[in-house]
Amino acid sequence: MDMIRAGEQKLYVELPEFTGRNVPIKEIAEAMGKDPQYVRVGLQEGWLKLGYAHRIGNSSAFNYYCPDKKVWEEIGYFRKNKS
């Protein structure tokens, strides 16, 4: 158990209610101030760590999954799913 020394304070962070929502590429790009193609290429090449790009068979097409928690962890963006 961590001991708090005199004069130290603890910081508590309230986490969003993550649902696993697949955040659309366009929404991520807007939050980052980038073009959606920038986000797609970053996911495909692996230098953006806020989701996954999966190639569809032998084609040049990809499916993307960017869960709300990973997006929040990487860029600090979160929007609750519209009900």
SVG drawing of the C-alpha trace seen along z (x, -y; Angstrom):
<svg xmlns="http://www.w3.org/2000/svg" viewBox="-31 -20 37 34">
<polyline fill="none" stroke="black" stroke-width="0.4" points="0.0,0.0 1.3,-3.4 1.8,-5.9 1.1,-9.6 3.7,-11.9 2.8,-15.1 1.9,-17.8 1.4,-15.3 -1.9,-15.0 -3.5,-12.2 -5.1,-12.8 -8.2,-10.9 -9.3,-10.7 -12.9,-10.0 -12.9,-7.7 -15.5,-7.8 -18.0,-5.0 -16.3,-3.0 -18.6,-0.7 -16.2,0.6 -17.9,-1.7 -16.1,-1.7 -15.2,-5.3 -15.5,-6.2 -12.3,-7.2 -13.9,-10.5 -14.7,-11.4 -11.1,-10.5 -9.6,-12.6 -11.8,-15.6 -10.7,-15.3 -7.0,-15.1 -7.3,-17.9 -6.1,-15.5 -7.5,-14.1 -9.2,-10.7 -6.7,-9.2 -3.9,-10.1 -5.7,-8.1 -6.3,-5.1 -2.6,-4.9 -1.4,-5.3 -3.6,-2.4 -2.5,-0.3 1.2,-0.9 0.9,-0.6 2.3,-4.0 -1.1,-5.0 -2.0,-2.8 -5.6,-3.9 -7.2,-0.9 -6.7,1.9 -6.7,2.2 -7.5,5.6 -7.0,6.3 -9.9,8.0 -8.6,11.1 -6.1,10.4 -7.7,7.1 -6.4,3.6 -9.5,2.9 -9.4,2.7 -11.8,2.9 -11.0,0.7 -11.8,1.1 -11.0,-1.8 -12.5,-1.1 -13.5,-4.2 -11.1,-3.3 -8.0,-3.1 -8.9,-6.3 -9.2,-8.1 -6.0,-6.6 -4.0,-7.7 -5.5,-11.1 -7.7,-12.0 -10.9,-12.1 -14.1,-10.6 -17.8,-11.0 -20.5,-9.1 -22.5,-6.9 -25.7,-8.7 -28.8,-7.0"/>
</svg>
